[in-house]
Amino acid sequence: MAFPDTTLIKALRETAMRLRNGAYYAWGNHGGCNCGNLLQVVTSLSREEIQAYAQSGIGEWTEIAEDYCPVTDAPAYMLIARLEGIGLTPTDIHHIEYLDDKEVLYALAGGFRWLKRNVREDVIDYLEAFANLLQQKLDAKNSELITGAFLQTAPALSVS
């Protein structure tokens, strides 16, 4: 699962909001699919630019992510590097494209249900649940850090 990070959480929420507000969506288009819309937020590239870059690689986002090589200069891999740069793994990229991470599905408002990868409303629900799940993990991590720091700096209490 992705590392909980505010940049990633904001990007997921903004992507969901853009889709809710009518952003172009087509699952079969690299620039307008689930990952394509997320990339528009992360990179500020247009749908057309993402489509052109993605077509320099092979296959769908899942295959591009699995074949990622940080040494190459191929533009498609630059897009994957941007997604990884905000905390996603190749597995996360696959799950975003297919809406099938069970941990995210269990975090859906209303409880677990299977989603369809090419249905705008399902993509919105998935991205929001993913952002909420990451936010919960980040809040728990921050709470642990604060509690740990407090316990290390709190004076010892003596009982008389």
N, C-alpha and C positions, 0 to 999 in steps of 0.2 A: 504494500500500500504506500502511496505517496507520503512523503514527509510533510507533516502539517506546517504550513507556512502562510503568512498573511497574503503574500503576493499571489499564491496559487488560489487561495480561498476567494480573494477579490476577483481574480480572472474567471473562476468558475461562476461566481454570482453575476458578474457583468455579462458573460456569455449567455446565461439563462435569461437575464433581463432583455438583452438585445433580441434573442429569439422570441420572447414573449411579446416584444414590441414590433415584431414583423420582419426582422432581418431575414434575408434570403436564406432558404434552407432546402437542400437537396442532398440526400444521403449519398447518392452516386456521384457527387461532384466534390473533388478534393478540397476545393476552396469554400464550399457551402455545406459540408457535412458536419458531423459532430465535432471532430478534431479541427476541421477547417474553420468553423466558427470560433472555436477557442483560440486558434492561431491568429485570427483577425484581431482579437483582443490583445493577445500577448505580443504580437509583432507590429501592429498597426499597418500591416500589409492588406491590400485589397483581396477580395475573393479571387479575382483574375490573376493577381500576382502569385498567390498561394497555389492556385491551379497550375500555373506554368512551372513553378518550382517543383511541385509534387510530381509532375509528369516527367521530371528529369530522373526520378527514381523508378523503382519497380514496384508494381502492385498497389495494394490498398495501404492505409496508414499502418495497419497491423504488420504487414510485411516490411514496410519501410522502417518501422520502429525496431523490428526484430533483426533486421540487417544493418542497423546503425553501426557505423564505425567512426569514432571520434577523430580519426586521422584524415578522413577524406574531405575534400572540398566541395563535394556535390551539393548543389543547393537544397535538394530534398532533405539531406541529412542536416543541413543548417536548421531547417524547420523542426526536426526532431530534437536537435540540440536545444532549441528555444523551449520546447515543452519540458525537456529534462531539466533545463536550467531553472524552471519554477517549481521543481520537485516531483515531476511525474517520472515513472519508470516505463519501459516498453510495455510491461504488463498493464499498467494503468492506461496507457494509450489504447491498447487493445480493448480494455473494459469500457472506456469512454466511447469508442466507436461502436461497440456491440451492446452497451448498457447491461453488462452481465456480472459485475462484481457483486457477489452475494452480500458482502458486508454493507455495501452501499444500498442494495435492494432492501435489506432489513431495516435500513435507516430511513426509508421513504415515509413521507407523511401518510398515515393510514396503514402502515405496515407493509410487510413483504408482498411483492407481486412481481411477475415477470413483465418486462417492458419490451416494446418493439423498437429496434434500432433506428428505424426510418420514420418514426412518428414524432413530430415536433414537440408535442406536449410531453411525451415520454422522455425526450432528451432534456427538456426543461426540468422535469421532476428529478431526473437522475443527477443533473449538474447541481441542483439545489441541495439534494440529499447528500451528495459527495461533499459539497462545501460545508454543510452543517456538521457532517461527521468529522471532517478535518478540523473545524472550529472547536468541536467538543474535545478532540484529542489535544489540540493546542492549548485550550483552557485548562485541561487536566495537567498537562505538562508544566504550564506556567504556575499552576497552583502548587504542584510538587516542588518546583524550584523555590517559590516564595516560602512555603512551609519549611523546606530544608534550610534555607538561609536564615529564617527566623529561629529555628532550633539551634543553629550553630552560633548565633549571636546573642541569644537570650541568656541572661544571667541564671546561674543555677539557684534554685530555690532551696532554702534550708528550712527544715521543720524543727521547731524547738519545743 
